Amino acid sequence: MKSAVVSATLLITFAIFLVSHAEDGSSDDGSTGGSEEQEVKFCNDNTTAEERNTTLVCVLKTEDPDAERLKNYMESAKMNSSVIADLLCNNTNRLNEQILKSEGKNLSTGEEPELIDTFRHCEAQSYTKTRQYSV
């Protein structure tokens, strides 16, 4: 049970991180210049905590190296999923810095995690399952 909470926390954190990156890529007119990063729903106001948790758990269970980095950070920092989600959605730069710091790196010496595709995949899986149950 405890590992599931940690996994959920990690997923939420990375999802927030991805959404923040999507916002960073937007232009002055609000467009993303052809980018599809805005498709991540993790940080939308209408996304429930349960949906975020489900997405984060999915992300943390993937074999993506950056998801593993997030998971390792969550475990070492003893962060819960709600804190990670908040950082992903509201302070991605801080989360990136903390992940890199936990790896003995900084923004100039390390590569920030990139999880947008993993979040999209997990959100698509969640959407498919929800549609199956509601039909």
Secondary structure, DSSP 8 states (H G I E B T S, - for coil): -HHHHHHHHHHHHHHHHHHHHHHHT--TTS--TT--GGG--TT-TT--HHHHHHHHHHHHHS--HHHHHHHHHHHHHT--HHHHHHHHHH-HHHHHHHHHHHTT--TTTS-----HHHHHHHHHHHHHHHHHHH-
